[in-house]
Amino acid sequence: MASERARIAAAAVVLAACAAGAGASLDSPRALVACALAGLAAAAFGWTALARLARRPPPMPLEPTPAPRPDLDAALEHAPLALWRLAAGAPPLALNAAARRLVAPGRAAEPAGLLALLDAQPGRRIVTLPTEHGQERAVLAVSALTVHGEAWRLAALAPIESELETEALGAWRQLVQVLTHEIMNSLTPIASLAGSAPALLAAGEHGELQAALAALARRAAHLQGFVERYRSVSQPPAPTLADTPLQQLLQAVQRLVEPAWAAAGGTVAVSVEPASLALRTDAAQLEQVLINLAQNALQACAGRPQGESPQLSIEARLSRGARLRLTVADNGPGVAAGLEGRIFTPFFTTREGGSGVGLAVVRQLVHGLGGTVRHARRPGGGACFVLTF
């Protein structure tokens, strides 16, 4: 494009020179003809360059430089998370008001100790903040990123002490309600039978007395069994960790639970990808977890519509972040809406005659093995429990 413009300019200069020469050579026909020929050549040269320039597409307009976004800066400043920038060899730099408030006088008892917590590897963990109001728990998340070729680490801190206290109080309230209900169901008939026994003895009603004593023994045995179940939930055994091939473990669980599912007309399928997948865990405890979930699933599948055979699926996969994901899913009716937050509460059950300790034991064992267990809703219905390690 620049060359065509230069040619046009050169042609214009030559034409101007030819016009000036022609004006000065009016008395010389030969010079006048020479100027006219030179002017025609310059005009043809300029016209060709002008035609080429006209055929070129118009230049693309430059994209405007994005203007600063004051709304984004304001959102960052007032974000509910405390944010810091971490750079090697430099103290943490507070990026918003929440971060500055945490280290301000009257909030952090030891600002240096709080800032030292931020110097962690990328990931998420729960930390304890030393504040003037006592120790408070918070979630610390650290991410590594590169900005304009410079390595950064971004730390986000979210205090959760109030939320944890609320959840703990709710869990204790549910547990106390269940314990009170279970204990009173046994103590009420025990007290009544113990109170009527002397009268039956004095009246010589030996048959009635024997029946009362037998009922008293049954209720006492039930209460003793309840206490034993509570001990199994509150005092889980310490795990013995070892590298465990998951293909063998899941196949062993399949052999143990398949007879009961086959008797109910159902099937059990296991899948491990890749087949060499292994986990450092307590094989016996993880096996017990999967057996408990399989038994719960079989009992839940009893309420499925007629004509549908019960199906159980146990799968092991690697999820994002190279974490192990174990899923136990069935095609039963699933967990009733609104009960998802209560199914892991000890002794809570919706099944007649159920003990309510199966899922509580599952959660205790999984947490002891360093994992988490969650209930997930399936699009096609049924229950699905996800274990992550």
C-alpha positions as CSV (number, residue, x, y, z in Angstrom):
1,M,0.0,0.0,0.0
2,A,2.9,2.4,0.8
3,S,4.6,1.7,-2.6
4,E,1.4,2.6,-4.5
5,R,1.1,5.9,-2.7
6,A,4.8,6.6,-3.4
7,R,4.2,5.9,-7.1
8,I,1.2,8.2,-7.2
9,A,3.2,11.0,-5.5
10,A,6.1,10.5,-8.0
11,A,3.7,10.7,-10.9
12,A,2.2,13.9,-9.6
13,V,5.6,15.5,-9.2
14,V,6.5,14.5,-12.8
15,L,3.2,15.9,-14.1
16,A,3.8,19.2,-12.3
17,A,7.3,19.3,-13.8
18,C,6.0,18.6,-17.3
19,A,3.4,21.3,-17.0
20,A,6.0,23.8,-15.9
21,G,8.3,22.8,-18.8
22,A,5.5,23.0,-21.3
23,G,4.7,26.6,-20.1
24,A,8.4,27.5,-20.5
25,S,8.7,25.9,-24.0
26,L,5.8,27.4,-25.9
27,D,8.2,28.7,-28.6
28,S,9.9,25.3,-29.0
29,P,7.6,22.6,-30.6
30,R,10.0,19.8,-29.9
31,A,10.4,20.6,-26.2
32,L,6.6,21.0,-25.9
33,V,6.0,17.5,-27.5
34,A,8.6,16.0,-25.1
35,C,6.9,17.5,-22.1
36,A,3.5,16.3,-23.3
37,L,4.8,12.7,-23.8
38,A,6.5,12.7,-20.4
39,G,3.3,14.0,-18.8
40,L,1.2,11.2,-20.5
41,A,3.7,8.5,-19.2
42,A,3.6,9.9,-15.7
43,A,-0.2,10.1,-15.8
44,A,-0.4,6.4,-17.0
45,F,2.0,5.4,-14.3
46,G,0.0,7.2,-11.6
47,W,-3.3,5.9,-12.8
48,T,-2.1,2.3,-12.6
49,A,-0.9,2.8,-9.1
50,L,-4.2,4.5,-8.2
51,A,-6.2,1.5,-9.6
52,R,-4.1,-1.0,-7.6
53,L,-4.7,1.1,-4.4
54,A,-8.5,1.1,-5.1
55,R,-8.6,-2.7,-5.4
56,R,-7.0,-3.3,-1.9
57,P,-9.4,-4.0,1.0
58,P,-9.7,-1.2,3.5
59,P,-7.5,-1.6,6.6
60,M,-9.0,-3.3,9.6
61,P,-9.8,-0.8,12.3
62,L,-7.6,-1.1,15.4
63,E,-9.4,-2.6,18.4
64,P,-9.9,0.0,21.1
65,T,-7.8,-0.6,24.2
66,P,-10.2,-1.8,26.9
67,A,-10.8,0.8,29.5
68,P,-10.2,0.0,33.2
69,R,-13.1,-1.6,34.9
70,P,-13.8,0.3,38.2
71,D,-16.7,-2.1,38.9
72,L,-14.3,-5.1,38.9
73,D,-11.9,-3.3,41.3
74,A,-14.8,-2.4,43.6
75,A,-16.0,-6.0,43.6
76,L,-12.5,-7.3,44.5
77,E,-12.2,-4.7,47.2
78,H,-15.5,-5.7,48.9
79,A,-15.3,-9.5,48.2
80,P,-16.3,-11.6,51.3
81,L,-13.0,-13.6,51.0
82,A,-9.7,-12.2,52.3
83,L,-7.3,-12.2,49.4
84,W,-3.5,-11.9,49.4
85,R,-0.8,-12.0,46.8
86,L,2.2,-14.1,47.7
87,A,5.6,-13.5,46.1
88,A,8.9,-15.1,46.8
89,G,11.0,-13.0,49.2
90,A,8.2,-10.5,49.9
91,P,5.6,-10.3,52.7
92,P,2.0,-11.1,51.7
93,L,0.3,-8.2,50.0
94,A,-3.4,-7.6,51.1
95,L,-5.6,-7.2,48.0
96,N,-8.9,-6.2,49.5
97,A,-10.6,-4.8,52.7
98,A,-11.3,-8.2,54.1
99,A,-7.6,-9.1,54.2
100,R,-6.7,-5.8,55.8
101,R,-9.3,-6.2,58.5
102,L,-8.0,-9.6,59.5
103,V,-4.6,-8.2,60.4
104,A,-5.9,-4.9,61.8
105,P,-5.6,-4.2,65.5
106,G,-8.5,-5.7,67.4
107,R,-8.9,-8.6,65.0
108,A,-5.7,-10.7,64.9
109,A,-4.0,-11.4,68.2
110,E,-0.8,-12.3,66.3
111,P,-0.7,-10.7,62.8
112,A,2.6,-12.3,62.0
113,G,1.3,-15.7,62.9
114,L,-1.7,-15.2,60.8
115,L,0.4,-14.1,57.8
116,A,2.7,-17.1,58.3
117,L,-0.3,-19.4,57.8
118,L,-0.6,-18.1,54.2
119,D,2.8,-19.4,53.2
120,A,1.5,-22.8,52.2
121,Q,1.6,-25.0,49.1
122,P,-1.2,-24.7,46.6
123,G,-4.4,-26.5,47.7
124,R,-7.2,-26.3,50.3
125,R,-7.1,-26.9,54.0
126,I,-8.7,-25.8,57.3
127,V,-6.5,-23.6,59.5
128,T,-6.9,-22.1,62.9
129,L,-6.6,-18.3,63.2
130,P,-5.2,-16.7,66.4
131,T,-7.6,-13.8,67.1
132,E,-8.3,-11.6,70.1
133,H,-11.6,-13.5,70.5
134,G,-9.9,-16.9,70.7
135,Q,-9.1,-19.5,68.1
136,E,-11.2,-19.5,65.0
137,R,-11.2,-21.9,62.1
138,A,-11.0,-20.9,58.4
139,V,-10.6,-22.4,55.0
140,L,-7.4,-21.5,53.3
141,A,-7.1,-21.9,49.5
142,V,-3.8,-21.2,47.7
143,S,-3.5,-21.1,43.9
144,A,-0.4,-20.8,41.7
145,L,-0.6,-18.7,38.6
146,T,1.6,-16.7,36.2
147,V,0.9,-13.0,35.5
148,H,2.9,-11.3,32.7
149,G,5.5,-14.0,33.0
150,E,5.8,-13.5,36.8
151,A,5.0,-16.4,39.1
152,W,2.3,-15.6,41.7
153,R,0.5,-17.3,44.4
154,L,-3.0,-16.1,45.4
155,A,-4.2,-17.0,48.9
156,A,-7.9,-16.8,49.9
157,L,-9.0,-17.1,53.5
158,A,-12.7,-17.6,54.6
159,P,-13.5,-17.8,58.3
160,I,-16.0,-20.5,59.0
161,E,-16.1,-20.8,62.8
162,S,-19.8,-19.5,63.0
163,E,-21.0,-21.8,60.3
164,L,-19.2,-24.8,61.9
165,E,-20.7,-24.0,65.3
166,T,-24.2,-23.9,63.7
167,E,-23.7,-27.2,62.0
168,A,-22.3,-28.8,65.1
169,L,-25.2,-27.6,67.2
170,G,-27.6,-28.9,64.7
171,A,-25.9,-32.3,64.5
172,W,-25.8,-32.6,68.3
173,R,-29.5,-31.6,68.5
174,Q,-30.4,-34.4,66.0
175,L,-28.3,-36.9,67.9
176,V,-29.7,-36.1,71.3
177,Q,-33.3,-36.4,69.9
178,V,-32.5,-39.8,68.4
179,L,-30.7,-41.0,71.6
180,T,-33.5,-39.7,73.8
181,H,-36.1,-41.5,71.7
182,E,-34.2,-44.8,71.6
183,I,-33.4,-44.8,75.3
184,M,-36.9,-43.8,76.5
185,N,-38.4,-46.5,74.3
186,S,-36.5,-49.1,76.5
187,L,-36.5,-47.3,79.9
188,T,-40.3,-46.7,79.9
189,P,-41.4,-50.3,79.8
190,I,-38.5,-51.3,82.1
191,A,-39.6,-48.9,84.7
192,S,-43.3,-50.0,84.3
193,L,-42.4,-53.7,84.6
194,A,-40.1,-53.2,87.5
195,G,-42.8,-51.2,89.3
196,S,-45.5,-53.9,88.8
197,A,-43.2,-56.9,89.7
198,P,-43.6,-56.6,93.6
199,A,-47.4,-56.4,93.3
200,L,-47.4,-59.5,91.1
201,L,-45.2,-61.3,93.6
202,A,-47.3,-60.3,96.6
203,A,-50.5,-61.5,94.7
204,G,-48.9,-64.8,93.9
205,E,-49.3,-64.2,90.1
206,H,-46.2,-66.3,89.3
207,G,-47.1,-66.7,85.6
208,E,-47.6,-63.0,85.1
209,L,-44.4,-62.3,87.1
210,Q,-42.4,-64.6,84.8
211,A,-43.8,-62.9,81.7
212,A,-42.9,-59.5,83.2
213,L,-39.4,-60.5,84.0
214,A,-38.9,-62.0,80.5
215,A,-40.1,-58.7,79.0
216,L,-37.8,-56.8,81.3
217,A,-34.8,-59.0,80.2
218,R,-35.7,-58.3,76.5
219,R,-35.8,-54.6,77.0
220,A,-32.6,-54.6,78.9
221,A,-30.9,-56.6,76.2
222,H,-32.2,-54.2,73.6
223,L,-30.8,-51.3,75.5
224,Q,-27.5,-53.1,75.9
225,G,-27.4,-53.7,72.1
226,F,-28.1,-50.0,71.5
227,V,-25.2,-49.0,73.7
228,E,-22.9,-51.4,71.8
229,R,-24.0,-49.9,68.5
230,Y,-23.3,-46.4,69.8
231,R,-19.8,-47.5,70.9
232,S,-19.2,-48.8,67.4
233,V,-20.0,-45.4,66.0
234,S,-18.2,-43.2,68.6
235,Q,-15.0,-45.3,68.8
236,P,-14.0,-46.5,65.3
237,P,-10.8,-48.6,65.1
238,A,-7.5,-47.1,64.0
239,P,-6.8,-48.0,60.4
240,T,-3.8,-50.1,59.3
241,L,-2.7,-48.6,55.9
242,A,-1.1,-50.6,53.1
243,D,-1.1,-50.3,49.2
244,T,-4.3,-52.1,48.1
245,P,-5.1,-53.0,44.5
246,L,-8.7,-51.9,44.0
247,Q,-9.6,-54.4,41.3
248,Q,-9.1,-57.3,43.8
249,L,-10.8,-55.5,46.6
250,L,-14.0,-54.6,44.6
251,Q,-14.1,-58.2,43.2
252,A,-14.0,-59.5,46.8
253,V,-16.8,-57.2,47.8
254,Q,-18.8,-58.4,44.7
255,R,-18.4,-62.1,45.8
256,L,-19.6,-61.3,49.3
257,V,-22.7,-59.3,48.4
258,E,-23.7,-60.9,45.1
259,P,-25.6,-63.9,46.7
260,A,-28.0,-61.7,48.5
261,W,-28.6,-59.5,45.4
262,A,-29.1,-62.6,43.3
263,A,-31.6,-64.0,45.7
264,A,-33.6,-60.7,45.2
265,G,-33.3,-61.1,41.4
266,G,-30.7,-58.4,41.1
267,T,-27.1,-58.0,39.8
268,V,-23.9,-56.5,41.1
269,A,-21.4,-54.9,38.7
270,V,-17.9,-53.6,39.5
271,S,-15.6,-51.5,37.3
272,V,-12.0,-50.2,37.9
273,E,-10.3,-47.9,35.4
274,P,-7.4,-48.3,35.0
275,A,-7.3,-51.9,36.2
276,S,-4.0,-51.3,38.0
277,L,-5.5,-48.6,40.2
278,A,-4.4,-48.9,43.8
279,L,-5.0,-47.0,47.0
280,R,-3.0,-46.8,50.3
281,T,-5.8,-47.7,52.8
282,D,-7.0,-50.2,55.3
283,A,-8.4,-52.9,53.0
284,A,-10.7,-54.5,55.7
285,Q,-12.2,-51.1,56.7
286,L,-12.8,-50.0,53.1
287,E,-14.3,-53.4,52.4
288,Q,-16.7,-52.9,55.3
289,V,-17.6,-49.5,54.0
290,L,-18.6,-50.9,50.6
291,I,-20.5,-53.9,52.2
292,N,-22.5,-51.5,54.4
293,L,-23.4,-49.4,51.4
294,A,-24.3,-52.5,49.3
295,Q,-26.6,-53.7,52.1
296,N,-28.3,-50.4,52.5
297,A,-28.8,-50.3,48.7
298,L,-30.4,-53.8,48.7
299,Q,-32.8,-52.8,51.4
300,A,-33.7,-49.6,49.6
301,C,-34.3,-51.5,46.3
302,A,-37.1,-53.4,48.0
303,G,-39.3,-50.3,47.4
304,R,-38.7,-50.2,43.7
305,P,-41.6,-50.6,41.2
306,Q,-42.6,-54.1,40.3
307,G,-40.9,-55.5,37.2
308,E,-37.5,-53.8,37.7
309,S,-34.7,-55.9,38.9
310,P,-32.4,-54.3,41.6
311,Q,-29.0,-53.3,40.3
312,L,-25.9,-52.2,42.1
313,S,-22.8,-50.6,40.5
314,I,-19.5,-50.0,42.2
315,E,-16.9,-48.0,40.2
316,A,-13.4,-46.7,40.9
317,R,-12.0,-43.9,38.7
318,L,-9.4,-41.1,38.9
319,S,-11.0,-37.7,39.1
320,R,-9.6,-34.3,38.5
321,G,-6.5,-33.6,40.6
322,A,-5.5,-37.3,40.5
323,R,-7.9,-38.0,43.3
324,L,-9.6,-41.4,43.6
325,R,-13.4,-41.5,43.2
326,L,-15.4,-44.5,44.3
327,T,-19.1,-44.5,43.5
328,V,-21.7,-46.9,44.9
329,A,-25.0,-46.5,43.0
330,D,-28.4,-48.4,42.9
331,N,-31.6,-48.1,41.0
332,G,-33.9,-47.9,44.1
333,P,-36.2,-45.0,45.1
334,G,-33.3,-43.0,46.4
335,V,-33.1,-40.7,49.4
336,A,-36.3,-38.8,50.0
337,A,-36.1,-35.0,49.3
338,G,-35.1,-33.1,52.4
339,L,-33.4,-36.0,54.2
340,E,-30.0,-35.7,52.5
341,G,-28.6,-33.8,55.4
342,R,-29.8,-36.3,58.1
343,I,-28.9,-39.7,56.6
344,F,-25.4,-39.7,58.2
345,T,-26.7,-38.8,61.7
346,P,-26.2,-41.8,64.0
347,F,-29.4,-43.8,64.7
348,F,-31.5,-41.8,62.2
349,T,-33.4,-44.2,60.0
350,T,-36.6,-44.2,57.9
351,R,-36.8,-48.0,57.7
352,E,-38.9,-50.0,60.1
353,G,-36.7,-51.9,62.4
354,G,-33.5,-50.2,61.1
355,S,-30.7,-49.4,63.5
356,G,-29.6,-46.1,61.8
357,V,-25.9,-46.8,62.3
358,G,-24.9,-48.1,58.9
359,L,-24.2,-44.8,57.2
360,A,-22.8,-43.2,60.4
361,V,-20.2,-46.0,60.6
362,V,-19.5,-45.6,56.9
363,R,-18.7,-41.9,57.4
364,Q,-16.6,-42.5,60.4
365,L,-14.5,-45.2,58.7
366,V,-14.1,-43.1,55.5
367,H,-12.9,-40.1,57.4
368,G,-10.5,-42.3,59.4
369,L,-9.1,-43.4,56.1
370,G,-8.5,-39.8,55.0
371,G,-11.5,-39.5,52.6
372,T,-14.9,-38.0,52.3
373,V,-18.3,-39.6,51.5
374,R,-21.2,-37.6,50.0
375,H,-24.7,-38.5,48.7
376,A,-25.2,-37.4,45.1
377,R,-28.5,-37.3,43.2
378,R,-28.7,-39.3,40.0
379,P,-30.6,-38.0,37.0
380,G,-32.2,-41.4,36.4
381,G,-33.2,-41.9,40.1
382,G,-31.7,-44.1,42.8
383,A,-29.1,-43.4,45.4
384,C,-25.5,-42.7,44.7
385,F,-22.7,-42.4,47.3
386,V,-19.4,-40.9,46.3
387,L,-16.2,-41.7,48.2
388,T,-13.2,-39.4,47.5
389,F,-9.7,-40.1,48.6
